[in-house]
Amino acid sequence: MMINFSIGIFLATLIVSILSTRLLKLIFWYGVNSFFLGLLAIFIGFKQGDSVLIFSGVITLIFKAFTIPYYLKKFAIKFNLKRDVESDVKVHFNVMLIPVLIVFSFYLVSPFAHTVGQNSNYVAISISSLFLSLLLLIEHISVAPKIVGFLLMENSLFLLGITATGGMPMLIELGVFFDLMMAIVVINLLLKEERAI
């Protein structure tokens, strides 16, 4: 029950992120998205008795739900970034495109649904989340929303890993978190450059 609720909120926060027009709200929704991703990892870890997945969920909560959004907000204020985020795609096109991507994801998963068993719906939602975060990544002009889109895409890949395979090897998870730490450095440099422009 809690897994279904958490994955539903995870998808909902992605949809709200796409429709957000303010940078700080976008960062906030990324934090909420990461929070429910962490809860999902913990719930699935408890369900499967996987202590490594529970540990990954806790790390996700600490770093991705709180630490990264805090620094993103700090950078946005420090570099005096524009609060309104411009999108190349009109809102009414997004409203039509979002359900199409979600339905297409379920259609995409249906041929191999038997291989993932009961998790087929979770995998479909994970793939739709990947498409939605890609949409967020490509629809904005400025750097800051693209960075949030990249981070949301990483969340979607993590969700796909834990739903399709029942958990990822710890080595892969550590590699992902190392990439995120490197991304913080890159984000700092990109935001500095955007401010200079």
C-alpha angles and dihedrals in degrees: 000000000000090000091055092047093048095047090048092053089045090058093042092054090053091053091048089048091056091052094045117112098185124077097217091049089051090053090047092053090049088056092050090047091052091046092058091043088057091048090050092053090049094047093047089045091054091045092053097034090240110152092184091058091048089052090049089051091052091049089049090053093049100043107024101032098043116006101047096043089048092054093042090054090045092052092046091054094039094053092039093233120190109270096213114072116211121220127202089209119071118238095244090054089052091050089055096040098050097064090042091056092047094049091044090054092055089048090049093053097045097084092058099028091116091062093061095037116194091003094068093103091049091051090049091051090047091053092046088051088053091053092046093050089048088052090052090048096053101035098066128080101203126071100239098064089044089057091051088048090053091050091048089050089054088052090052092050090050090050091049090052095052096042099042098042102023091244138349127249112269091239091061092047092051089049090053092050091048088053089052092052089051088048090059089059091047091047090054091052094045094049090049090052092047090051090050090054 
